[in-house]
Amino acid sequence: MWCRAEGAHGTRVVLADRDPSSTAQQWTWAANRGLVSKKSGTCLDATGPGSTNGTPLQIWTCGGSEQQRWTLPTTASAAERA
């Protein structure tokens, strides 16, 4: 399953089957440890101050907050990091 986000600021991120042609499933790793949507230019964001399993995710204007900082597993493949 892959993260997909389409829509405006505040749109919930959902899991979806992989579609390599969809820019809604493509993310860029930013220098501040953020993940930026290639489709919207917004960042993957944890809603509220949550960081536990089950915390809803959304796309939001990039601001470098803690809710927008991520750690990728060291075992992630090049495709998963792209």
GIGI-V783156 format. One record per residue. N is the residue number from 1. PHI is phi in radians with two decimals (none if undefined). Layout:
BEGIN
n: <N N>
phi: <PHI PHI>
END
This chain:
BEGIN
n: <1 2 3 4 5 6 7 8 9 10 11 12 13 14 15 16 17 18 19 20 21 22 23 24 25 26 27 28 29 30 31 32 33 34 35 36 37 38 39 40 41 42 43 44 45 46 47 48 49 50 51 52 53 54 55 56 57 58 59 60 61 62 63 64 65 66 67 68 69 70 71 72 73 74 75 76 77 78 79 80 81 82>
phi: <none -2.21 -1.31 -2.34 -2.44 -2.29 2.21 -1.61 -0.75 1.62 -1.16 -1.18 -1.58 -2.17 -1.51 -2.56 -1.05 -1.16 -2.34 -1.01 -1.51 -1.55 -1.22 -1.23 -1.94 -1.90 -2.24 -1.95 -1.41 -1.65 -1.05 -1.55 1.25 -1.66 -1.96 -1.87 -1.21 -1.18 -1.31 -1.93 1.33 -1.70 -1.76 -1.20 -2.40 -1.39 -1.20 1.07 -1.53 -1.22 -2.55 -1.63 -0.92 1.62 -1.12 -1.13 -1.99 -2.56 -1.77 -2.62 -0.94 -1.17 -2.42 1.34 -1.23 -1.05 -1.22 -2.01 -1.84 -2.32 -2.09 -1.49 -1.11 -1.17 -1.57 -1.11 -1.34 -1.02 -1.14 -1.25 -1.49 -1.47>
END
